[in-house]
Amino acid sequence: MEPAPLFDDIANGPAGGAAHWLQTSDGLRIRAAHWPKSSATGTVLIFPGRTEFIEKYGATAKALHQRGFASVVVDWRGQGIADRMTPNRAIGHVGRFRDFQHDVAAVIAYAKAQDLPEPYFLIGHSMGGCIGLRALHEGLDVKAAMFSAPMWGIQMAVALRPLAWGLSAVSRQLGFDQVLAPGQVAQPYVLRAAFEGNTLTNDRAMYETLGDQLRSYPDLALGGPSLRWLNTSLREMHRLNQIPSPQNIPCLTFLGSNEAIVDPTRIHDRMARWPDGQLRVIQGGQHEMLMDSAVQNEILDATAAHFNSAVNARVTA
């Protein structure tokens, strides 16, 4: 297994982290990193959102480490310094949304190869929540899951939905599906949008850190999604919405009351029909509450308690 770069100077993760290149079953090179912990309760699989990268979750890994957990984070195909899916590195693109499950399989194999302690737990943010929900349905072996603003639907004006479905579908048929979706730009959001009025976090220092990370390592940057990404994500979210919630997986989901990116209605609906599921709405929270110092500890304390409860329930069962 070939070592890969881990940019510790911007990650702020626990000591002892390492990254490696992974080969997926369909032939792509992705990156994964892990932070071990002696006598850990288990290992948290962190599934990032769209545009995100390993180092963005270093501080989350450190917080989990302090709460007794090892962790693994991945650069999904098409982002971070994993293989990009289109010659224009600025465009977020994927062949099929379910292709991300090849990445999930590679990450699980990596965790086992690194002898990271079981049981495994899942944290899925935004797009990572969509990938994670599919993975749970396909048998991902975790004892409990936490989702942060999961992408089970996208906020979009009702009038625009037929256009989004129609144009993105036609783009695949006519071969222009690698171009940016309407209204999207190549520059990353945190490098073009001022903190005032941003839709990600209430934490100014964190918002500035997110921009500094990309300025330090421009290859990590990613702009808007392609028409194909839009089409295949819409199809995946629609399919997932039609199937029941996973059984025997305790789930805790966090949603900000000021969420402006994913669809809160889909999250409320999913959690209302999740056995042993709980939805917590954070008043004033935005999309990236793990990147908000005012609520991060509250969320991770609850998450650690949720994971520990799942372990204790299995022990006493």
C-alpha positions in Angstrom: 0.0 0.0 0.0 1.6 3.2 -1.2 1.9 6.2 1.2 0.1 9.3 0.2 0.5 12.9 1.3 -1.3 14.0 4.5 -1.1 17.8 4.9 -0.7 17.9 8.7 -0.1 21.6 8.7 -3.7 22.3 7.7 -5.4 19.2 9.1 -4.9 19.8 12.9 -5.6 16.1 13.5 -4.4 13.8 16.3 -0.8 12.7 16.3 0.1 9.6 14.4 -2.0 10.1 11.3 -1.1 8.6 8.0 -2.5 8.6 4.5 -2.3 6.0 1.6 -3.3 5.7 -2.0 -6.1 3.1 -2.5 -7.0 1.3 -5.8 -10.7 0.9 -6.2 -12.2 -2.2 -7.9 -13.0 -0.2 -11.0 -9.4 1.1 -11.3 -9.3 4.5 -9.8 -6.9 5.9 -7.3 -8.4 7.5 -4.2 -6.8 8.7 -1.0 -7.6 7.6 2.6 -6.2 8.6 5.9 -6.5 7.2 9.4 -5.8 8.4 12.9 -5.3 5.4 15.3 -5.9 5.4 19.0 -4.8 2.8 21.5 -7.6 1.1 23.4 -10.1 2.8 21.2 -13.9 2.1 21.6 -13.9 1.6 17.8 -13.3 3.3 14.6 -15.4 6.1 13.0 -15.7 6.1 9.2 -16.0 9.7 8.2 -17.7 10.2 4.8 -17.2 13.8 3.7 -19.5 15.9 1.6 -19.1 17.2 -2.0 -16.0 19.3 -2.6 -14.5 18.2 0.8 -11.1 16.5 1.5 -9.4 14.6 4.2 -7.7 17.5 6.0 -11.0 19.4 6.5 -11.9 16.7 9.0 -8.6 16.6 10.9 -10.1 18.6 13.8 -13.2 16.3 13.8 -10.8 13.3 14.0 -9.0 15.0 16.9 -12.3 15.6 18.7 -13.3 11.9 18.2 -9.9 10.8 19.4 -10.4 12.7 22.6 -13.7 10.9 23.0 -12.1 7.5 22.6 -12.4 6.7 18.9 -10.0 6.1 16.0 -11.0 7.4 12.6 -10.7 7.1 8.9 -11.5 9.8 6.3 -11.6 9.5 2.5 -11.0 11.6 -0.6 -13.9 10.5 -2.8 -13.3 10.0 -6.5 -13.4 13.4 -8.2 -12.3 15.5 -5.2 -9.4 16.1 -2.9 -6.3 14.7 -4.5 -8.0 11.5 -5.6 -8.4 10.9 -9.3 -10.6 13.6 -10.8 -13.2 12.4 -13.2 -12.9 15.1 -15.9 -10.0 17.0 -17.4 -11.2 20.2 -15.8 -10.2 19.7 -12.2 -12.5 22.4 -11.1 -15.7 20.6 -12.0 -17.2 18.0 -9.7 -18.1 14.9 -11.8 -18.9 11.3 -11.4 -20.0 8.5 -13.8 -22.7 7.0 -11.7 -23.5 8.0 -8.1 -23.4 4.3 -7.1 -19.7 4.3 -8.2 -18.9 5.8 -4.8 -19.7 2.4 -3.3 -16.4 1.2 -4.9 -14.7 3.9 -2.8 -16.6 2.7 0.3 -15.4 -0.9 -0.3 -11.8 0.3 -0.7 -12.0 2.3 2.6 -13.3 -0.7 4.5 -10.5 -2.8 3.2 -8.1 -0.1 4.2 -9.4 0.1 7.7 -9.0 -3.7 8.1 -5.5 -3.6 6.6 -4.5 -1.0 9.1 -5.9 -3.2 11.8 -8.1 -0.4 13.1 -10.3 -1.5 16.0 -13.8 -2.7 15.5 -16.7 -2.0 15.8 -17.0 0.6 13.1 -19.3 3.6 13.2 -20.3 6.0 10.5 -20.4 9.8 10.3 -21.8 11.0 6.9 -22.0 14.7 6.1 -24.1 16.0 3.2 -23.2 14.0 0.1 -21.4 11.6 2.4 -24.8 11.0 4.0 -26.3 10.0 0.6 -23.3 7.7 0.0 -23.6 6.4 3.5 -27.3 5.6 3.3 -26.7 3.6 0.2 -23.8 1.8 1.9 -25.9 0.9 4.9 -28.5 -0.6 2.5 -25.7 -2.7 0.9 -24.5 -4.1 4.2 -22.0 -1.7 5.5 -21.1 -3.2 8.9 -21.4 -0.4 11.4 -22.9 -0.5 14.8 -24.4 3.0 14.6 -24.6 6.0 12.3 -24.6 9.8 12.6 -25.6 12.0 9.7 -25.0 15.7 9.5 -27.2 17.6 7.1 -27.4 14.5 4.9 -28.0 15.0 1.2 -31.2 13.0 0.8 -32.7 15.8 -1.2 -31.4 19.1 -2.6 -33.1 22.5 -2.0 -34.3 23.7 -5.3 -37.2 26.0 -6.4 -40.2 23.9 -7.5 -40.2 25.7 -10.9 -36.6 24.7 -11.5 -36.9 21.0 -10.7 -38.3 20.0 -14.2 -35.5 21.9 -15.8 -32.8 20.3 -13.6 -34.1 16.8 -14.4 -34.7 17.5 -18.1 -31.5 19.4 -18.9 -29.3 17.0 -16.9 -30.8 14.0 -18.6 -30.5 15.5 -22.1 -26.9 16.4 -21.4 -26.1 12.7 -20.9 -27.8 11.7 -24.2 -26.1 14.5 -26.2 -22.7 14.3 -24.6 -22.3 17.6 -22.9 -22.7 16.2 -19.4 -19.2 17.2 -18.2 -20.0 21.0 -18.2 -21.0 22.9 -15.1 -24.6 22.7 -14.1 -26.5 26.0 -14.6 -25.7 28.6 -12.0 -22.5 26.8 -10.9 -19.0 28.2 -11.1 -15.5 26.7 -11.1 -14.2 28.7 -8.1 -14.7 27.0 -4.7 -17.5 28.6 -2.6 -15.2 29.5 0.4 -12.8 31.4 -2.0 -15.5 33.5 -3.6 -18.2 34.1 -1.0 -17.8 36.5 1.9 -18.4 35.2 5.4 -21.4 37.5 5.8 -24.4 35.7 4.3 -22.6 32.4 3.7 -24.6 29.2 3.8 -22.1 27.0 5.5 -21.2 28.1 9.0 -21.7 30.8 11.7 -18.1 30.5 12.7 -16.0 33.2 11.1 -12.6 31.8 12.2 -13.6 28.4 10.8 -14.8 29.9 7.5 -11.5 31.7 7.1 -9.6 28.4 7.9 -11.5 26.6 5.1 -10.4 29.2 2.7 -6.8 29.1 4.0 -6.7 25.4 3.5 -7.4 25.7 -0.2 -5.0 28.6 -0.6 -2.3 26.5 1.0 -3.0 23.5 -1.2 -4.9 24.5 -4.4 -5.0 20.9 -5.7 -7.6 20.2 -3.0 -10.0 22.8 -4.4 -13.2 21.9 -6.3 -15.9 24.1 -7.8 -19.5 23.4 -8.8 -20.9 20.0 -10.1 -21.3 18.9 -13.6 -24.7 18.3 -15.3 -24.0 14.5 -15.0 -23.3 14.8 -11.3 -26.6 16.6 -10.9 -28.5 14.0 -12.9 -27.0 10.9 -11.3 -27.3 12.4 -7.8 -31.0 13.3 -8.4 -31.6 9.8 -9.5 -29.9 8.3 -6.5 -31.7 10.5 -4.0 -35.0 9.6 -5.7 -34.2 5.8 -5.5 -33.2 6.1 -1.9 -36.3 7.9 -1.0 -38.4 5.0 -2.2 -36.9 2.4 0.1 -37.3 1.8 3.8 -34.8 2.9 6.4 -32.1 0.4 7.4 -33.0 -2.0 10.1 -30.9 -2.6 13.3 -28.7 0.5 12.8 -29.3 3.2 15.4 -29.2 6.5 13.7 -28.7 10.1 15.0 -29.1 12.9 12.5 -28.4 16.6 13.0 -30.1 19.3 10.9 -29.6 23.1 11.3 -32.7 25.2 11.4 -31.1 27.5 8.9 -30.2 24.8 6.4 -30.0 26.2 2.9 -28.4 23.5 0.8 -30.0 20.1 1.4 -33.8 19.5 1.6 -35.0 19.4 5.3 -38.3 17.8 4.3 -36.5 14.7 3.0 -34.5 14.5 6.3 -37.6 14.8 8.5 -39.4 12.2 6.4 -36.5 9.7 6.5 -35.9 10.0 10.2 -39.7 9.7 11.0 -39.5 6.2 9.4 -36.1 5.1 10.8 -36.4 2.5 13.5 -34.3 3.5 16.5 -33.6 6.9 14.7 -33.5 10.4 16.2 -33.5 13.8 14.5 -32.0 16.8 16.4 -32.6 20.2 15.0 -29.9 22.7 16.0 -31.5 26.2 16.3 -29.5 28.6 14.1 -27.3 25.9 12.7 -26.3 26.0 9.1 -25.1 23.3 6.7 -21.7 22.6 8.2 -22.3 22.3 12.0 -19.2 20.2 12.5 -17.3 23.3 11.3 -19.0 25.6 13.9 -17.3 25.8 17.2 -20.5 27.0 18.9 -22.2 23.6 18.3 -19.4 21.2 17.4 -18.8 19.9 20.9 -22.5 19.5 21.6 -22.9 17.4 18.4 -19.8 15.3 19.0 -20.6 14.7 22.6 -24.0 13.4 21.6 -22.5 11.4 18.8 -20.0 9.7 21.1 -22.8 8.9 23.6 -24.8 7.5 20.7 -22.0 5.3 19.5 -21.2 4.1 23.1 -24.9 3.3 23.7 -24.9 1.1 20.6 -21.9 -0.8 21.9 -23.3 -1.2 25.3 -26.6 -2.4 23.9 -24.9 -5.1 22.0 -22.9 -6.2 25.0 -26.0 -6.5 27.2 -28.2 -8.0 24.5 
